[in-house]
Amino acid sequence: MKIAHAISAPNRCTALLARGGATLVCCIAACVGAQTPQTLRYPTRPIRIVVPLAPGGPSDLVARTLGQKMTEVWGQQTLVDNRAGANGVVGSEIVAKSAPDGYTLLIGTTGTHGINASLYPKLPYDTVNDFAPIARIGISNYVLVAHPSLPVSGVRDLVRLARAKPGEITWSSGGSVSQLAAELFKRTAGIDVVIVPYKGNALAVGATLSGEVSLIFGGIAQSAPLIRAGRLRALAVSGVRRSYVMADIPTVNESGVPGFEAGSWYGLLAPAATARPVIERLNREVLRITQLPDVRERLAAEAFDIPADTPEQFAAYIKADVAKWSKVVRETGIKPN
């Protein structure tokens, strides 16, 4: 560490003042730059949370749940602004190029901040450097389900069957995240299955229910009733831990495909130069809100796992996610729908 970096703000001011009046303005900026009166009183006006995807989905639910509680606590209205387009690129660009004052925030996802950096080679912003991560709010993992006609009861059975019948088993996907998760499974397990992309999750699930295809990574909350009714068979969940919704179903990692993990996360981000005190206050508020009983109940209804990230942990996760999915995109040659 350079010595200059270790000097406190007051000491920097003393050093600057010793050089004479010409540096007085610089001194004032150095002393108060990070914590202005506006920063210390944050928030003093309405906050906008941009959701870069269409209303009604998980990112919208997360934003509205968070925004309602922020409004109640801070007495400043939190507005949810859906700006869908280009797999989240449109809304993400709005926030990346907004004033870094804490009043325009983004709900980022696995798609916007894990996959898009590789899927779109010329993004109008830098996924890592143009945003200040605050905290992840929820993680939505998948459950790998099979049509009952497929003669497998778990992942090990599936791997054996796929190796015995390469290129014969079909697997549906309803979007870039689930498609890449299927591709990641295929490569990690070393099997040859045919991944069939559908225009939307509803069509992909319907194809699996009808037996048109044999497998899908389904949402846990949405798949649970179908599993209980015997219309689909659960093989494994995609997260690093078992889901509390179906605790008897093992993870893919437990089931003979070590190192596999996939799912969708949803988190809050700000423009890159947002003052650290604002980021820290928002982080504390996100962590507090996600522990409220009614919020936990609402997120549990969608089978969300709730992390407790620091901004640094969230930033490290995004970097790792970008690297992970870029390898899959590069190897598969997948293009935006």
Steps between C-alpha positions, in 0.01 A plus 500: 500500500630843414553732796266759352213250505543443870468866600162594642284770341575758778874439464476545124331831564780609734758410238311685230453813711871505576562553130305827501168647397526377143401155617219606731225390262665161457526470877130561547415240235731242659352554846132483415486318166388160627252623762316811391198623700280354226668161534467500879126576478433249219231456382342845475285439191333210313712204387451324166568126468535404134390146416654416161243229429123487446252537789376190677822298519729422794711816456182709514385320816836560666502870406147567622550308825820693571362835384190479719708443813750773412209745461355401838828543686649807332183697430617557143311338216682219320380469141535180295569577134481205256727564200508173309697443181792297360513249787540778756753713312266799462423539870855424607635773274261754652643436846863474390474848348292659780634745757685302772298653782312196629165604354505273193560132577480176303372151562774294336471130426705204384396596148587871517820469703619145445410403144447814293866600512575197281173483309531860379861579399433876470300599806455877551653467848754291692318233702758502780645852504191713434299376798535501878356173639296542819364155590328199353138476615404150393626189322259288296641158420362239264377147542592257224179318414424220256186385324388173669561309176876551530631194690718684753455572870805718560797674341721189501231311306472791257874513438517123439204510260633804312838334453330185374280698262700807393298769325165333568379666821335842457514790747285814470594856598293817518762774503870577492561425870330159498655416162850577626431308822409196288813548290709525816351175630563330166868598503561441871343153486668414170182391323340564163137612526299715256405837649183638342445877552141627524375858483411535865494288814131411473554334162809317626316364805200403286725303265642305793157435653373363169804275454609682186836539676628305800674748730496860619655716772178628655438760767474331840181674614327448166614136463415382853124449438569317174748272677251426779232419240734254328503694173877559527775313682757697701861389449710768673515869591755729339626703798798449727260390777173310506182704479293535816192457275606146401765403753487131400625576147884498473706760321657426162837530672401227751377280219824429320558824304745682728547874465165565333296800617252712305201720565383859493594769751343843546690788656510877546765711325577871463710700251872445555599830662225497765639615837605221733279617792196474272598149386551391861167644612318328215678173580391518864143573392488210254631258762251629759205479260578144389485388863148637561251214552252617235776552244652161570155345461446675167838393366455149638181466295724526192758259650765773528812443704599821678872584513657767721765659280735783574558727198844342461359146502239594242764663278718189518201280415422705189860473376495123553162470327619694195803269469291186549236580238742647248663157473164332433395764245835474322492120484138476384490798268157600636362826362232733641143397415 
